[in-house]
């Protein structure tokens, strides 16, 4: 009998983790070896438990799923990353791929879709939601246009964007860069405006999708 595919599940909602575990309860080919409530805990458990696949939610405390995926790809590249999320956004999918994820499934996926996706990832294939992938293909031209706008970011604004992607507040950005909170806020607002997005979360996603940031710093 083959060894079960070892899974690490990270989501800050206990109900979601319990539902995922129940969905796979009668599938002996999978074994959930650990569960995490945030990205930092997911990193620590992956280092200790060495799962085959890390299943991450995008929106998590401490470290979000995109930052966690990037750090896992750097530190433990043998572990495959699958994002399991409610975001049916081509921007999020592109950021996930940029972060090293090979799977992207939506939380409204059917049980069979999830099982098939896990099998594909375990076999070394990509498992990307078809609808969002199609949207991403249609966004190629838009991405090019956004890239032209992002090229106007100053070196300081790129620093600020990296800290935004790392989860830092305006006050913390000011402390990191030795500037006032008001100046940090002004930089953040200019970054958001130049990227053509509406808030700092979208700025972080867009920055990672465009390869503008690969945050080496993150909140402890």
KEBA-36443 format. One record per residue (C-alpha): residue number from 1; x, y, z; chain. Coordinates in pm, whole numbers. Layout:
KEBA-36443
[node NUM, [X, Y, Z], A]
...
//
This chain:
KEBA-36443
[node 1, [0, 0, 0], A]
[node 2, [136, 344, -95], A]
[node 3, [210, 600, 172], A]
[node 4, [-79, 848, 217], A]
[node 5, [-34, 1196, 76], A]
[node 6, [54, 1406, 380], A]
[node 7, [-137, 1734, 408], A]
[node 8, [-86, 2044, 624], A]
[node 9, [-401, 2257, 650], A]
[node 10, [-377, 2626, 744], A]
[node 11, [-687, 2838, 792], A]
[node 12, [-779, 3074, 1075], A]
[node 13, [-1136, 2943, 1086], A]
[node 14, [-1174, 2621, 1284], A]
[node 15, [-1503, 2540, 1110], A]
[node 16, [-1331, 2550, 769], A]
[node 17, [-1052, 2321, 887], A]
[node 18, [-1302, 2080, 1039], A]
[node 19, [-1511, 2077, 721], A]
[node 20, [-1205, 2009, 505], A]
[node 21, [-1098, 1724, 733], A]
[node 22, [-1450, 1575, 728], A]
[node 23, [-1454, 1595, 346], A]
[node 24, [-1143, 1374, 330], A]
[node 25, [-1233, 1146, 622], A]
[node 26, [-1314, 848, 399], A]
[node 27, [-1018, 903, 162], A]
[node 28, [-731, 689, 293], A]
[node 29, [-499, 823, 22], A]
[node 30, [-479, 1152, 217], A]
[node 31, [-363, 1215, 573], A]
[node 32, [-393, 1554, 743], A]
[node 33, [-81, 1555, 959], A]
[node 34, [-119, 1904, 1101], A]
[node 35, [-344, 2209, 1123], A]
[node 36, [-242, 2573, 1165], A]
[node 37, [-434, 2888, 1255], A]
[node 38, [-200, 3135, 1084], A]
[node 39, [85, 3152, 836], A]
[node 40, [366, 3158, 1090], A]
[node 41, [233, 2846, 1259], A]
[node 42, [200, 2683, 917], A]
[node 43, [569, 2750, 845], A]
[node 44, [676, 2603, 1178], A]
[node 45, [460, 2292, 1135], A]
[node 46, [584, 2238, 780], A]
[node 47, [944, 2248, 903], A]
[node 48, [861, 1991, 1170], A]
[node 49, [611, 1764, 990], A]
[node 50, [735, 1784, 629], A]
[node 51, [399, 1735, 453], A]
[node 52, [373, 1668, 82], A]
[node 53, [121, 1951, 33], A]
[node 54, [54, 2267, 235], A]
[node 55, [-304, 2388, 189], A]
[node 56, [-324, 2757, 275], A]
[node 57, [-600, 3013, 302], A]
[node 58, [-498, 3351, 156], A]
[node 59, [-636, 3568, 435], A]
[node 60, [-473, 3463, 763], A]
[node 61, [-330, 3653, 1061], A]
[node 62, [43, 3705, 1130], A]
[node 63, [144, 3590, 779], A]
[node 64, [-109, 3573, 498], A]
[node 65, [-120, 3278, 261], A]
[node 66, [70, 3453, -19], A]
[node 67, [365, 3547, 203], A]
[node 68, [359, 3200, 361], A]
[node 69, [362, 3036, 16], A]
[node 70, [661, 3247, -90], A]
[node 71, [855, 3163, 227], A]
[node 72, [774, 2793, 194], A]
[node 73, [892, 2799, -165], A]
[node 74, [1221, 2955, -52], A]
[node 75, [1282, 2742, 257], A]
[node 76, [1112, 2409, 181], A]
[node 77, [1076, 2387, -199], A]
[node 78, [989, 2014, -189], A]
[node 79, [655, 2100, -24], A]
[node 80, [388, 2179, -282], A]
[node 81, [155, 2469, -202], A]
[node 82, [-216, 2481, -278], A]
[node 83, [-419, 2793, -203], A]
[node 84, [-773, 2712, -86], A]
[node 85, [-961, 3040, -85], A]
[node 86, [-1284, 3228, -144], A]
[node 87, [-1111, 3483, -372], A]
[node 88, [-1216, 3417, -733], A]
[node 89, [-986, 3696, -849], A]
[node 90, [-730, 3674, -1132], A]
[node 91, [-508, 3916, -935], A]
[node 92, [-501, 3675, -641], A]
[node 93, [-436, 3378, -870], A]
[node 94, [-146, 3558, -1037], A]
[node 95, [-2, 3655, -699], A]
[node 96, [-37, 3292, -584], A]
[node 97, [152, 3164, -888], A]
[node 98, [418, 3430, -837], A]
[node 99, [453, 3314, -476], A]
[node 100, [517, 2956, -590], A]
[node 101, [176, 2796, -547], A]
[node 102, [91, 2515, -789], A]
[node 103, [-272, 2481, -684], A]
[node 104, [-555, 2734, -652], A]
[node 105, [-900, 2607, -558], A]
[node 106, [-1207, 2796, -442], A]
[node 107, [-1386, 2712, -120], A]
[node 108, [-1711, 2654, -309], A]
[node 109, [-1546, 2373, -509], A]
[node 110, [-1713, 2034, -499], A]
[node 111, [-1566, 1751, -296], A]
[node 112, [-1456, 1575, -614], A]
[node 113, [-1290, 1891, -746], A]
[node 114, [-1090, 1919, -425], A]
[node 115, [-986, 1554, -434], A]
[node 116, [-891, 1578, -801], A]
[node 117, [-695, 1894, -732], A]
[node 118, [-500, 1734, -449], A]
[node 119, [-422, 1433, -668], A]
[node 120, [-298, 1659, -948], A]
[node 121, [-72, 1859, -715], A]
[node 122, [66, 1542, -556], A]
[node 123, [145, 1411, -906], A]
[node 124, [346, 1722, -988], A]
[node 125, [76, 1892, -1194], A]
[node 126, [-91, 2230, -1155], A]
[node 127, [-445, 2245, -1020], A]
[node 128, [-588, 2587, -1098], A]
[node 129, [-952, 2688, -1090], A]
[node 130, [-1063, 2697, -1452], A]
[node 131, [-1287, 3003, -1426], A]
[node 132, [-1025, 3219, -1255], A]
[node 133, [-753, 3095, -1491], A]
[node 134, [-963, 3208, -1788], A]
[node 135, [-1008, 3549, -1624], A]
[node 136, [-633, 3571, -1572], A]
[node 137, [-567, 3504, -1941], A]
[node 138, [-804, 3788, -2030], A]
[node 139, [-616, 4013, -1791], A]
[node 140, [-280, 3987, -1971], A]
[node 141, [-332, 4317, -2150], A]
[node 142, [-453, 4488, -1832], A]
[node 143, [-148, 4357, -1648], A]
[node 144, [77, 4509, -1912], A]
[node 145, [-96, 4843, -1866], A]
[node 146, [-62, 4817, -1487], A]
[node 147, [305, 4734, -1531], A]
[node 148, [352, 5061, -1721], A]
[node 149, [192, 5253, -1435], A]
[node 150, [394, 5069, -1171], A]
[node 151, [719, 5157, -1349], A]
[node 152, [673, 5511, -1217], A]
[node 153, [716, 5397, -856], A]
[node 154, [1017, 5559, -691], A]
[node 155, [1270, 5346, -500], A]
[node 156, [1115, 5470, -174], A]
[node 157, [766, 5378, -293], A]
[node 158, [889, 5029, -381], A]
[node 159, [1026, 5000, -27], A]
[node 160, [687, 5105, 107], A]
[node 161, [510, 4855, -121], A]
[node 162, [733, 4576, 11], A]
[node 163, [641, 4668, 369], A]
[node 164, [271, 4686, 278], A]
[node 165, [302, 4333, 136], A]
[node 166, [472, 4229, 460], A]
[node 167, [167, 4338, 659], A]
[node 168, [307, 4651, 824], A]
[node 169, [85, 4942, 929], A]
[node 170, [157, 5304, 837], A]
[node 171, [306, 5365, 1182], A]
[node 172, [529, 5058, 1152], A]
[node 173, [635, 5158, 800], A]
[node 174, [734, 5498, 939], A]
[node 175, [940, 5337, 1214], A]
[node 176, [1111, 5102, 968], A]
[node 177, [1204, 5382, 729], A]
[node 178, [1273, 5654, 985], A]
[node 179, [992, 5879, 866], A]
[node 180, [675, 6010, 1029], A]
[node 181, [349, 5819, 1021], A]
[node 182, [199, 6100, 811], A]
[node 183, [476, 6074, 551], A]
[node 184, [438, 5694, 546], A]
[node 185, [64, 5735, 490], A]
[node 186, [130, 5974, 200], A]
[node 187, [369, 5723, 41], A]
[node 188, [110, 5445, 81], A]
[node 189, [-160, 5658, -81], A]
[node 190, [68, 5740, -376], A]
[node 191, [153, 5371, -423], A]
[node 192, [-217, 5280, -423], A]
[node 193, [-289, 5555, -674], A]
[node 194, [-6, 5462, -910], A]
[node 195, [-105, 5094, -910], A]
[node 196, [-465, 5186, -985], A]
[node 197, [-608, 4989, -692], A]
[node 198, [-844, 5089, -413], A]
[node 199, [-671, 4978, -95], A]
[node 200, [-344, 4851, 56], A]
[node 201, [-448, 4484, 34], A]
[node 202, [-502, 4513, -341], A]
[node 203, [-173, 4706, -369], A]
[node 204, [11, 4417, -201], A]
[node 205, [-155, 4159, -426], A]
[node 206, [-86, 4366, -739], A]
[node 207, [275, 4426, -635], A]
[node 208, [338, 4055, -581], A]
[node 209, [158, 3964, -904], A]
[node 210, [375, 4207, -1101], A]
[node 211, [695, 4085, -935], A]
[node 212, [758, 4426, -779], A]
[node 213, [797, 4291, -428], A]
[node 214, [930, 3976, -270], A]
[node 215, [909, 4083, 94], A]
[node 216, [1200, 3959, 301], A]
[node 217, [1054, 4123, 610], A]
[node 218, [731, 4025, 770], A]
[node 219, [561, 4087, 1099], A]
[node 220, [660, 3851, 1375], A]
//
